[in-house]
Amino acid sequence: MECPVCKQRMQVKTIEDVKVDVCESHGIWLDKGEVEALMEVAKKRGEHEGLIKNLSYTMDVY
């Protein structure tokens, strides 16, 4: 998959069972349902509040 910003090929990384697209220059890009899946992973780890804070910051930046 291409990065929507720079059109470079992105790497696919797996976080638990969730596959996400990563651009070295522009970060992580999530497909439909991946935010919810990552939230479930974070809840299981007890890290969901930090994830929400980080996602909110990222959305404000872009």
Summary of the structure (lengths in Angstrom):
residues: 62
radius of gyration: 12.1
end to end distance: 19.7
largest distance: 35.1
contacts: 139
relative contact order: 0.15
helix: 42%
strand: 26%
